Amino acid sequence: MRIAILTEFFVPHVGGTEVRLYEIARRLVARGHDVDVFTIRHSLEVPEEEQVDGVYVHRYAYSPGYVTPNGMRSYTGVLRYSLSTALKAIGTGYDVYYFGQWPMLHTLLTEPLVSPCVQEWCEVWRRDIVALEKTVGRLMENHVAVSEFTKHRMTEFLKMDPNRVIVIPNGVDLRQFNGGTSTRTWGRLVYIGRLAPHKGLDNLIEAVRMVKERDSQVELFIAGSGTSLPTLKEHARRVDGVHILGHVTEAEKVALLKSSWLFLMPSSREGLGIAPLEAMAAGTPVLTVDHPDNGLKEICRYGNGIVTSPDDVSIAEAVSKLLRNEGEWNAMSKASVRFVEGYDWGMIADRMEAYLNSIVNDGHAFFSRIS
C-alpha cells in the first residue's frame, strides 16, 4: 500500500500522537508499505523533506507561535496548514489517506479531494469545537479511536454510528522494558509527558508537598516539554524534592520508569497516553484521576493502578497510602505488567495494517469481521 498520513505534528516534535504515528508508520514501512507524512514544519531547525526510518516526511506551512501559551492553536497557523495540506493532496493518488485528529480543518478541506480516507480520534471535546467534531464525524466514513473510552464518547456525544468506528489503541515497545537490571527507589514518583495546563501538574506538585510533610524521602521527577515548563519550574522551586527535568532521552525515560515507585498522570483530559502504558511495562503502577474527560482512568481499574479524585488532597492521600503498603504495591506492579502485554507496538501495527488493507480492498467489510 501507499499510505499518506496527514497530521499537524510528527517527530521530532514531542507528543503522544507523534509517537503513535511514528511507531506505526515505521513498522508498516518495514513490512513493505510506502508511507508519506504531511505535517507542519514546526521549527526551522528541521528539514522540509526528510526520510525517518523509511518514512518520507514532508514539512511545510511554518508558522511561528503556532501553539499559543495556553496550549491552543493559532487560527492563522491552522488555516495555513490546512489549505496547504489540501493543495498538496490533489492528484497524489495514495491508496489510503489517514488523518490525524488535529487541527480537524485539514480533514474538512482535504477529504473532498481524495479517497479513501480514515479519521483518527485521540479524544472528544464536549465544549468549544463540538460542532466541528460532529461535522468531521458525519463527513468521514472510516474512523479509528485510540481507546474504547474515546469510541464511547464518539457514539454518545457526537452520535456517530459505532459500526463506523474501530479501536486501535496506543502501544509500547515491550522489548525496552524486558530484561536488564533496575533498582527500584522507594518514594520516587514520576510524570513523563507533555507539560500543558490540562495535565494537572500544579496540583501534583502541591500533592507531593503534602506527602513530604509525612515522608521527607519522597521525590517527584517531571519529564517532558510544553507550554507549562516555565511556570512549573517556578512552582517547583518552592517545593523541596521536585525536579523538573525537561526533555529526556529514550534511555533516560526507560531508566526513570524502571526505578520509580509510582507514575502519576492527573490529567483532566486524556485519550490513552503512551507514557502510562510504558510505566506499566516497567512494572510501575499508575495513578490517575476520576475526571469525566480522562480516558486513562478506564485502564487503571484492573488492579494495575489507582483512580482518585482530581484534587491535590486526594492525590496526596492515595500516594501516602500506597507508600505504606508494599504488598499492595507488589500486586499492582505484577498486574501492570500483565495488563500491558496486549499493547506491544508490533501487535498494534498488525491491527492497523489489517484495517487499512480492508479499507483499500474491501470497503467497510472489515467491521463485520473484527469489530
Buried (B, 14 or more C-beta within 10 A) or exposed (E): BEBBBBBBBBBBBBBBBBBBBBBBBBBBBEEEBBBBBBBBBBEEEBEEEBEBEBBBBBBBBBBEEBBEEEBEBBEEBBBBBBBBBBEBBEEEEBBBBBBBBBBBBBBBBBBEBBEBBBBBBBBBEBEEBEEBBBBBBEEBBBBBBBBBBBBBBBBEBBEBEBEBBBBBBBBBBBEBBEEEEBEBBEBBBBBBBBBBBBBBBBBBBBBBBBBBEEBEEBBBBBBBBBBBBEBBBEBBEEBEBBEBBEEBEEEEBBBBBBBBBBBBBBBBBBBBBBBBBBBBBBBBBBBBBEBEBBBBBBBBEEBBBBBBBBBBEBBBBBBBEBBEEEEBBEBBBBBBBEBBEEBBBEBBBBBBBBBBBBBBEEEEEBBEEEE
